[in-house]
């Protein structure tokens, strides 16, 4: 495979637990090699600042609007990413001239494509200058400006992974972060008949928020709390009555599109169980919306570490459910790898979104290049 470049991908997802750093070798079309990964957690103070910016997001009218609480969060995000990359490079003996590009997703604070608005905070130029490496950032706005959903953006990488693993078509990849997203891969191409993707519904966000409010713990570790509870069928039906689940793709969500309010009368354990079942049931419903049921569903992201959630998905999916780690993929760093991959696609002039993934009229490029 010629034309391979080393790229660093960065991801700070809707779970807001920290910065994922991943090194990948790629030409933007295929994956040459997986390289080291590293995680830099957010401190409690940093996470509180991000939550404050997230709360301010719905009031923003422009993607460049930065009231003080959002500006402070952007500074924190940028500095945390710079700190994470510098530590990663020292740990792995990398120099700036060895890395072709950094793919910097930033932190989403608001996503409303219906309003033509998606906001990711993080100063790409400041990061490029801090690292002395080219940075591609602001991946979503071009797609939204072209009439797309602006999400999900990882399907091109999912397709490259499926091809590398030799999985039979059709196959599907599910990433469970704060929001869960699905990519259906029907064949080796990038047309609407080969690639369909959309957000399935809640991922970890509601479960995390429930645990934070009821137990002051940030997550339901290993799904233990949900495993102790019982799913309330009436509450689950109420949650699944949301019109999003019958809307046809392409479609995408903001982290706060759903509320745990219907669970308020439940015990802490029963609420966790019901919200976990909600995520699983939303995934199952999404598999009814793709052109053909996939023979396998590969699950990555933080949710893949939750055995209660994985069991509930397997019970409902009516297909083989495979943990990403079982076929040699990264469970935790797949999205970070994806943004390294997408940064190289930007350098190569390749599209990152497609009619079947975000609803754009034609394959569309994305990202802004910052040169130090």
URVEN-V27912 format. One record per residue. N is the residue number from 0. RES is the residue in one small letter. NEAR is the number of other C-alpha atoms within 10 Angstrom. Layout:
BEGIN
n=N res=RES near=NEAR
n=N res=RES near=NEAR
END
This chain:
BEGIN
n=0 res=x near=8
n=1 res=x near=7
n=2 res=x near=9
n=3 res=x near=18
n=4 res=x near=19
n=5 res=x near=22
n=6 res=x near=28
n=7 res=x near=31
n=8 res=x near=31
n=9 res=x near=28
n=10 res=x near=26
n=11 res=x near=24
n=12 res=x near=21
n=13 res=x near=21
n=14 res=x near=21
n=15 res=x near=21
n=16 res=x near=18
n=17 res=x near=21
n=18 res=x near=26
n=19 res=x near=24
n=20 res=x near=30
n=21 res=x near=30
n=22 res=x near=26
n=23 res=x near=25
n=24 res=x near=23
n=25 res=x near=24
n=26 res=x near=21
n=27 res=x near=28
n=28 res=x near=17
n=29 res=x near=18
n=30 res=x near=19
n=31 res=x near=18
n=32 res=x near=11
n=33 res=x near=16
n=34 res=x near=14
n=35 res=x near=13
n=36 res=x near=20
n=37 res=x near=19
n=38 res=x near=19
n=39 res=x near=18
n=40 res=x near=16
n=41 res=x near=18
n=42 res=x near=12
n=43 res=x near=10
n=44 res=x near=10
n=45 res=x near=19
n=46 res=x near=19
n=47 res=x near=14
n=48 res=x near=19
n=49 res=x near=25
n=50 res=x near=17
n=51 res=x near=16
n=52 res=x near=25
n=53 res=x near=21
n=54 res=x near=15
n=55 res=x near=16
n=56 res=x near=22
n=57 res=x near=15
n=58 res=x near=10
n=59 res=x near=16
n=60 res=x near=11
n=61 res=x near=11
n=62 res=x near=17
n=63 res=x near=10
n=64 res=x near=13
n=65 res=x near=17
n=66 res=x near=12
n=67 res=x near=10
n=68 res=x near=16
n=69 res=x near=23
n=70 res=x near=15
n=71 res=x near=16
n=72 res=x near=25
n=73 res=x near=22
n=74 res=x near=14
n=75 res=x near=20
n=76 res=x near=26
n=77 res=x near=22
n=78 res=x near=17
n=79 res=x near=22
n=80 res=x near=25
n=81 res=x near=19
n=82 res=x near=16
n=83 res=x near=20
n=84 res=x near=26
n=85 res=x near=16
n=86 res=x near=16
n=87 res=x near=21
n=88 res=x near=15
n=89 res=x near=10
n=90 res=x near=11
n=91 res=x near=13
n=92 res=x near=8
n=93 res=x near=12
n=94 res=x near=13
n=95 res=x near=13
n=96 res=x near=10
n=97 res=x near=11
n=98 res=x near=19
n=99 res=x near=19
n=100 res=x near=27
n=101 res=x near=32
n=102 res=x near=32
n=103 res=x near=31
n=104 res=x near=27
n=105 res=x near=24
n=106 res=x near=23
n=107 res=x near=21
n=108 res=x near=26
n=109 res=x near=24
n=110 res=x near=26
n=111 res=x near=17
n=112 res=x near=21
n=113 res=x near=13
n=114 res=x near=9
n=115 res=x near=18
n=116 res=x near=19
n=117 res=x near=26
n=118 res=x near=23
n=119 res=x near=21
n=120 res=x near=26
n=121 res=x near=25
n=122 res=x near=18
n=123 res=x near=25
n=124 res=x near=20
n=125 res=x near=18
n=126 res=x near=27
n=127 res=x near=21
n=128 res=x near=15
n=129 res=x near=17
n=130 res=x near=19
n=131 res=x near=15
n=132 res=x near=21
n=133 res=x near=23
n=134 res=x near=28
n=135 res=x near=28
n=136 res=x near=28
n=137 res=x near=21
n=138 res=x near=27
n=139 res=x near=26
n=140 res=x near=24
n=141 res=x near=18
n=142 res=x near=28
n=143 res=x near=24
n=144 res=x near=15
n=145 res=x near=15
n=146 res=x near=16
n=147 res=x near=27
n=148 res=x near=30
n=149 res=x near=29
n=150 res=x near=28
n=151 res=x near=23
n=152 res=x near=26
n=153 res=x near=24
n=154 res=x near=29
n=155 res=x near=27
n=156 res=x near=24
n=157 res=x near=24
n=158 res=x near=26
n=159 res=x near=19
n=160 res=x near=18
n=161 res=x near=20
n=162 res=x near=17
n=163 res=x near=12
n=164 res=x near=12
n=165 res=x near=9
n=166 res=x near=14
n=167 res=x near=14
n=168 res=x near=18
n=169 res=x near=20
n=170 res=x near=21
n=171 res=x near=28
n=172 res=x near=26
n=173 res=x near=27
n=174 res=x near=27
n=175 res=x near=28
n=176 res=x near=23
n=177 res=x near=25
n=178 res=x near=25
n=179 res=x near=28
n=180 res=x near=26
n=181 res=x near=28
n=182 res=x near=29
n=183 res=x near=29
n=184 res=x near=32
n=185 res=x near=24
n=186 res=x near=17
n=187 res=x near=14
n=188 res=x near=12
n=189 res=x near=21
n=190 res=x near=17
n=191 res=x near=17
n=192 res=x near=14
n=193 res=x near=17
n=194 res=x near=26
n=195 res=x near=26
n=196 res=x near=33
n=197 res=x near=29
n=198 res=x near=27
n=199 res=x near=30
n=200 res=x near=31
n=201 res=x near=29
n=202 res=x near=30
n=203 res=x near=27
n=204 res=x near=25
n=205 res=x near=25
n=206 res=x near=25
n=207 res=x near=21
n=208 res=x near=21
n=209 res=x near=26
n=210 res=x near=21
n=211 res=x near=14
n=212 res=x near=11
n=213 res=x near=15
n=214 res=x near=12
n=215 res=x near=11
n=216 res=x near=13
n=217 res=x near=17
n=218 res=x near=20
n=219 res=x near=22
n=220 res=x near=14
n=221 res=x near=15
n=222 res=x near=20
n=223 res=x near=15
n=224 res=x near=18
n=225 res=x near=26
n=226 res=x near=18
n=227 res=x near=13
n=228 res=x near=17
n=229 res=x near=16
n=230 res=x near=20
n=231 res=x near=16
n=232 res=x near=11
n=233 res=x near=11
n=234 res=x near=21
n=235 res=x near=21
n=236 res=x near=12
n=237 res=x near=12
n=238 res=x near=20
n=239 res=x near=18
n=240 res=x near=11
n=241 res=x near=13
n=242 res=x near=8
n=243 res=x near=18
n=244 res=x near=17
n=245 res=x near=13
n=246 res=x near=10
n=247 res=x near=11
n=248 res=x near=21
n=249 res=x near=19
n=250 res=x near=23
n=251 res=x near=27
n=252 res=x near=24
n=253 res=x near=21
n=254 res=x near=25
n=255 res=x near=18
n=256 res=x near=15
n=257 res=x near=15
n=258 res=x near=15
n=259 res=x near=17
n=260 res=x near=11
n=261 res=x near=15
n=262 res=x near=20
n=263 res=x near=11
n=264 res=x near=10
n=265 res=x near=16
n=266 res=x near=13
n=267 res=x near=19
n=268 res=x near=20
n=269 res=x near=20
n=270 res=x near=29
n=271 res=x near=31
n=272 res=x near=26
n=273 res=x near=26
n=274 res=x near=31
n=275 res=x near=29
n=276 res=x near=24
n=277 res=x near=27
n=278 res=x near=27
n=279 res=x near=27
n=280 res=x near=22
n=281 res=x near=23
n=282 res=x near=26
n=283 res=x near=20
n=284 res=x near=17
n=285 res=x near=22
n=286 res=x near=21
n=287 res=x near=12
n=288 res=x near=17
n=289 res=x near=21
n=290 res=x near=16
n=291 res=x near=14
n=292 res=x near=18
n=293 res=x near=21
n=294 res=x near=15
n=295 res=x near=19
n=296 res=x near=26
n=297 res=x near=24
n=298 res=x near=25
n=299 res=x near=25
n=300 res=x near=24
n=301 res=x near=17
n=302 res=x near=26
n=303 res=x near=23
n=304 res=x near=18
n=305 res=x near=18
n=306 res=x near=16
n=307 res=x near=23
n=308 res=x near=25
n=309 res=x near=19
n=310 res=x near=13
n=311 res=x near=19
n=312 res=x near=24
n=313 res=x near=17
n=314 res=x near=14
n=315 res=x near=16
n=316 res=x near=22
n=317 res=x near=15
n=318 res=x near=16
n=319 res=x near=12
n=320 res=x near=20
n=321 res=x near=18
n=322 res=x near=20
n=323 res=x near=21
n=324 res=x near=14
n=325 res=x near=11
n=326 res=x near=11
n=327 res=x near=10
n=328 res=x near=17
n=329 res=x near=19
n=330 res=x near=21
n=331 res=x near=24
n=332 res=x near=24
n=333 res=x near=24
n=334 res=x near=28
n=335 res=x near=28
n=336 res=x near=31
n=337 res=x near=28
n=338 res=x near=29
n=339 res=x near=34
n=340 res=x near=33
n=341 res=x near=35
n=342 res=x near=33
n=343 res=x near=28
n=344 res=x near=21
n=345 res=x near=23
n=346 res=x near=15
n=347 res=x near=12
n=348 res=x near=13
n=349 res=x near=17
n=350 res=x near=17
n=351 res=x near=27
n=352 res=x near=31
n=353 res=x near=25
n=354 res=x near=20
n=355 res=x near=24
n=356 res=x near=33
n=357 res=x near=28
n=358 res=x near=25
n=359 res=x near=20
n=360 res=x near=13
n=361 res=x near=15
n=362 res=x near=18
n=363 res=x near=18
n=364 res=x near=19
n=365 res=x near=25
n=366 res=x near=23
n=367 res=x near=20
n=368 res=x near=21
n=369 res=x near=19
n=370 res=x near=16
n=371 res=x near=15
END
